[in-house]
Amino acid sequence: MANALVVRNGTDLAKRIKALHAAQYVRMSTDYQRYSIENQAAAIAAYAQQHNLIIVHTYRDEGRSGLRIRTRPGLTELIEDVRLGRADFDHVLVYDVSRWGRFQDVDESAHYEFICKQNGIKVVYCAEQFDNDGSLLSSIVKNIKRVMAAEFSRELSVKVHTGQSRVASLGFRVGGPPTFGVHRTLVGEDRRSKGRLEKGEAKSLKTDRVRLALGSPEETTIVRWIFHQFVAEKKTDIAIARELNQGRIANQHDRPWTDGMIHRILCNENYIGHIVYNRTSRRLGQKLVNNPLDRWIRSDLVTEPIVDRDIFAEAQKIMADRYVSVSEDEMLKRLRLLLKRKGQLTSSVIKAAPGMPSVACYIMHFGTLRKAFDMIGYTSPRDCDWIDSKQHWLDVVETQANELKVALKQMVGKKVCVDKGKASLVVDGKARIHIQIARQTKRRPNHAPVWRVYRRRDQSGLLVIMRLNETNRAIMDYLLLPAAKLTRRYLRFSARGDERGATRVGTVKALAAAVKGQLRGSLRRHASKSRTIRAAPTN
């Protein structure tokens, strides 16, 4: 009994303590599976208690499909922590194989598990009837489960598509938000209206259906005006969009009109009372494809037409006559003739020239506009270094985000996740930190340097701007400022870098300290609000 407290030679206490620690990974596919995360966590907690494991980390993916890892920040963070040696656990507890993922390539699912195993971490499927111990039986069963998980997604996709096609054939709306001039109306089983569905709203009962209805009289008048300008006045899409913007007429997105919006309105059969479904498809997250005409689902005269059918048909004829098939050799020949006439080539020059294919057409055929220029021996005087180095700086942003994440974890003591899709970090599931690159603009001699950056619309929380040096080859410093208080789309900064209340620092460590100071009040307000909600009396 006395020897029970003696540490024997060769005993690694840190390793023994780590062996008691585990991380759990939980995922639900849609926001409607409200209790799925809690049910998974309960089963995992029971397994951990039975096997004397302490759950020290939780990686969550809420409302995330299991088809691809790039849309799952929780699993991405887990794999990064394991790969970079930051994991202080040696077990990953998952409810079952399908929660790990429904990857269509089962080797991808095995790859992420192998990364964990390679770094000495075991993946355990708590609700499965086999032990993931590498035995012949468990390997066979696990692979079958992976195939079943992938096949479930394929079968569900076919069933959902079949059901949606039938609903569309009955004249109901299937899909996302409608176009300008029409809105969605919810109807019950008796076909009686239950009211209008606003943007972001969805039906709650499976028996309910969605119909299209005419928008406001002002919107329908604008739609008719667009068709009249295009058919009778022979105006282009760009000219129509310009007039609408000059008249300060808002669209359904509250954004400026573009020629693409006008083109989609002119092509949309909703305005003559028809619903067309399955013109394009994107199965299981694959590439968007255009379906042939025989696979389109049509339902005619389901709503009152806004535009006369003869005018709509004339608009389709005008757009069809615009399209002329031109070979790539002929496209390059016209480009050479245009260069000879104008002396230079830009996207604006190509758009303004009659008889020229569109810029998008050149990009589709040759990859980029510059590649088409290279094929005719023309080098643009424009500085395109930012295009060539785009991927490099995306990688730099990702690296800097990971370094900032590590520094913040040590300083703040909160969970920090990297969202690659939005080039940002999320602290404690609440505060978001956006990261952007600012290049130094080319200036004339003896002029002060200026940095210019475009601020995205969806930014909130804090904004970190990494300013590049004079050659735009390395990071010079970092600017930290609140994104919520910014209103302008383009931000300009001088050499001082103190515009708009920005804090200037020179290293990632100093940046983390500045972020900590900014987040302290924000996280405190979140915590105070949460305590107030929990303490609120119930009636």
Secondary structure, DSSP 8 states (H G I E B T S, - for coil): -GGGG---TT--HHHHHHTTEEEEEEE-SSTT-TTHHHHHHHHHHHHHHHTT-EEEEEEEETT--SS-STT-HHHHHHHHHHHTT----SEEEES-HHHH---SSHHHHHHHHHHHHHTT-EEEETTSSS--SS-HHHHHHHHHHHHHHHHHHHHHHHHHHHHHHHHHHTT---SS---TTEEEEEE-TT--EEEEE-TT----STT-EEEEEE--HHHHHHHHHHHHHHHTS---HHHHHHHHHHTT---TTSS---HHHHHHHHH-GGGGT-EEE-SEE-GGG---EE--GGG-EEE-S-S--SS-HHHHHHHHHHHHHH-----HHHHHHHHHHHHHHHSS--HHHHHHSTT---HHHHHHHHSSHHHHHHHTT---SS--HHHHTHHHHHHHHHHHHHHHHHHHHHHH-S-EEEEGGGTEEEETTTEEEEEEEEEE----TT----EEEE--TT--SEEEEEEE-TTSSSEEEEEEEESTT---SEEEE-SS--GGG-EEESSHHHHHHHHHHHHHHHHHHHHHHHHHHHHS---
